[in-house]
Amino acid sequence: LWYSIAAAAILAVIYCVAILWKKNVKSWALILFSAGFIPMVASGVVFPPMGMLLNPHWFFFSSIGFFMLAATFLRYLHRYMPRMAWFALLLVILLALSFKTREYNTLWKSEKQYCRYWVALSPQNHVPNFWLGINAIKEHDYVNAKIFLERSLTDTFIDWQVFSGLGVAEHFLGNNAASQDNFQRAEKINSGSSLLYNN
């Protein structure tokens, strides 16, 4: 379903840019707006089990495009709406954006809180699970650290960091054999890491 929606959106963008608006400023705005969704589609192709992923930090250029499109739309409405109604609409939009910004700033105030939000939306995503595991180690919560880190294994090169973290967690849980086994697994993947020798 998501791939069908993505394909339809790409076709719609091509139609608007190549046929409907052409060299109009709205075309450039739409291209900028669409740019942030490229990593989303790419991540869905590279990591199919996780589906389509959205990360707010991908949307720097998209934000510029969005506000350009919004400004164009408001300018269009200004021609046809009563002056006071238009200013009232503008005020409502500004207030809505301000409250939404405040809400997201609260949500993203810490790495742990943001990763919990992320993993709630995408439980199989290895990135938030890994950082929740590392955060749990810092908080001396080694049981949860082990759970999160085991979820973040990907069978790729970056697993050496996961095994290293698991080695630390197992050590503090008193499982010395499991700890040594994890460090050895990490060493097989990335034998040149000084982090492993420090641990």
C-alpha positions in Angstrom: 0.0 0.0 0.0 2.7 2.5 1.0 4.7 1.8 -2.2 1.6 2.5 -4.2 1.0 5.8 -2.4 4.7 6.7 -2.9 4.5 5.9 -6.7 1.3 8.0 -7.0 2.9 10.9 -5.1 5.9 10.8 -7.4 3.7 10.8 -10.5 1.7 13.8 -9.1 4.9 15.8 -8.4 6.2 15.1 -12.0 2.8 16.2 -13.4 2.7 19.4 -11.4 6.3 20.3 -12.2 6.5 19.3 -15.8 3.0 20.1 -17.1 0.9 22.1 -14.7 3.3 24.7 -13.1 6.4 24.3 -15.2 8.9 27.1 -14.3 6.6 28.7 -11.8 8.0 29.2 -8.3 5.5 26.6 -7.1 7.4 24.0 -9.0 10.6 24.8 -7.1 8.7 24.8 -3.9 7.2 21.4 -4.6 10.6 20.0 -5.6 12.1 21.2 -2.3 9.1 19.8 -0.3 9.4 16.4 -2.0 13.2 16.2 -1.3 12.7 15.2 2.3 10.7 12.1 1.3 13.5 10.7 -0.9 15.2 9.1 2.2 11.8 7.8 3.3 11.3 5.8 0.1 15.0 4.7 0.0 14.8 3.4 3.6 11.7 1.4 2.7 13.6 -0.2 -0.1 16.8 -0.9 1.9 15.0 -2.1 5.0 11.6 -3.5 3.9 10.7 -5.1 7.2 10.6 -1.6 8.8 8.4 -0.1 6.1 8.4 3.6 5.3 10.3 5.6 7.8 10.0 9.3 8.5 12.7 11.3 10.4 12.0 15.0 11.0 15.7 15.8 10.5 15.3 14.9 6.8 12.9 17.7 6.2 15.1 20.8 6.2 14.6 21.5 2.5 11.0 20.2 2.7 10.2 22.8 5.3 11.4 25.6 3.0 9.2 24.1 0.2 6.3 23.7 2.5 6.3 27.4 3.6 6.8 28.6 0.0 3.7 26.6 -1.0 1.8 27.9 2.0 2.8 31.5 1.3 1.7 31.0 -2.4 -1.7 29.6 -1.2 -2.2 32.4 1.3 -1.4 35.0 -1.3 -4.0 33.4 -3.6 -6.6 33.4 -0.8 -5.9 37.1 0.0 -7.3 38.0 -3.4 -10.7 36.4 -2.7 -11.2 36.6 1.1 -12.3 39.6 3.2 -9.3 41.3 4.7 -10.2 40.6 8.4 -11.1 36.9 7.6 -7.7 36.5 5.9 -5.8 37.9 8.9 -7.9 35.7 11.2 -6.9 32.7 9.2 -3.2 33.7 9.2 -3.4 34.1 13.0 -5.0 30.7 13.5 -2.2 29.1 11.3 0.6 30.8 13.3 -0.9 29.8 16.6 -1.4 26.2 15.4 2.2 26.0 14.2 3.5 27.5 17.5 1.6 25.0 19.6 2.7 22.1 17.4 6.3 23.2 17.6 6.1 23.4 21.4 4.6 19.9 21.5 7.4 18.4 19.4 10.1 20.3 21.4 8.7 18.5 24.5 8.7 15.2 22.6 12.3 15.5 21.4 13.8 17.1 24.5 16.0 14.1 25.2 17.6 11.3 23.2 15.8 8.7 25.3 12.4 10.2 24.9 12.8 10.7 21.2 14.0 7.1 20.7 11.1 5.7 22.7 8.7 7.7 20.5 10.6 6.4 17.4 10.5 2.7 18.5 6.8 2.9 19.3 6.2 3.9 15.7 8.8 1.5 14.2 9.5 -1.4 16.7 11.8 -3.3 14.4 14.0 -0.3 13.6 17.5 -1.0 14.8 18.6 2.6 15.3 16.3 3.6 18.2 16.7 0.2 19.8 20.5 0.6 19.7 20.5 4.0 21.3 17.9 3.0 24.0 20.3 0.1 24.8 23.3 2.4 25.1 21.2 4.8 27.2 20.1 1.9 29.5 23.8 1.0 30.0 24.5 4.6 31.1 21.6 4.3 33.5 22.9 1.0 34.8 19.7 -0.8 33.6 21.6 -3.8 32.1 18.5 -6.0 31.8 16.7 -3.6 29.5 20.0 -2.7 27.8 20.4 -6.3 26.8 16.8 -6.4 25.4 17.1 -3.3 23.3 20.6 -4.2 22.0 19.4 -7.7 20.9 16.6 -6.0 19.0 19.1 -3.8 17.2 21.2 -6.7 15.5 21.1 -6.4 11.7 23.6 -9.0 10.5 25.7 -6.2 9.1 29.1 -4.6 9.9 27.5 -2.2 12.5 26.7 -5.2 14.7 30.2 -5.0 16.2 28.9 -2.0 18.2 25.9 -4.0 19.3 28.0 -7.0 20.4 30.3 -4.6 22.3 27.4 -3.1 24.1 26.0 -6.6 24.9 29.4 -7.5 26.2 29.3 -4.6 28.7 25.7 -5.4 29.7 26.4 -9.2 30.2 29.5 -8.3 32.3 27.5 -6.2 34.8 24.8 -8.9 34.9 27.5 -11.3 36.0 27.4 -13.4 32.9 31.2 -13.4 32.2 31.1 -16.2 29.6 28.4 -14.4 27.6 30.2 -11.1 28.0 33.5 -12.6 26.6 31.6 -14.3 23.7 30.0 -11.0 22.7 33.3 -9.1 22.7 34.8 -11.9 20.6 32.0 -11.6 18.1 32.6 -7.9 17.9 36.3 -8.4 17.5 35.7 -10.8 14.5 33.7 -8.1 12.8 35.9 -5.1 13.6 39.2 -6.3 14.9 40.8 -2.9 14.7 38.5 -1.1 17.1 40.3 0.3 20.2 36.9 0.4 22.0 36.9 -3.4 22.2 40.3 -3.5 23.8 39.3 -0.8 26.3 36.3 -2.9 27.3 
